[in-house]
């Protein structure tokens, strides 16, 4: 199974200061609010920090959750006003 971090409330995917500091300690790279797209959400370090800290990983206006999906699914994160879900990728034309 693939684990993916999402925000489950209207707002933004934001780590708490404690979680962001732990991420930097583990990776040597500072966490940035620009790190919130796509594949970075399955970062094993990010997942472990959210699992370990639980609600203490939540930044302001976020309620972070780990979602598990089958390994063979091509996925993307979709949202409505910050409330996110994981969706299987499909072809789209405009």
Order of alpha helices (4+ residues) and beta strands (2+ residues): beta-alpha-alpha-beta-beta-beta
